[in-house]
Amino acid sequence: MAEHIIHPIPMMLLMRSIHEQVYRVGAYVGQVAIDCVYLWYIEGTKQNIVVDTGMTAEMLKNANVPGLSTGVIHIQTLEEGLGKYGLKPEDIDLVIITHCHVDHIPLAHKFRNAS
């Protein structure tokens, strides 16, 4: 059996206010939630695989996302994150997008050689 290692690659932190339409729990409405935007590199396959493609902090700031409150904090670029594993976006063979939220797809165009 092949062994696989899943590496989280954090791109940014975002702080947003909790609103009733999302959580429907009155005790948390108005508080600030802190989320981290990741993409994931799967090591140990015959292919280089990335799950989700992330987005830059600048992209999120310009996206006018409802509920974005305190701000967005840049952690690293896509190239910096993959570089820690000796990879560049063009080295990725397969990209898996889990769903079409704004933080999962914007950098897909950088994976030119992926299917």
Summary of the structure (lengths in Angstrom):
residues: 115
radius of gyration: 15.9
end to end distance: 24.4
largest distance: 48.1
contacts: 311
relative contact order: 0.25
helix: 22%
strand: 33%
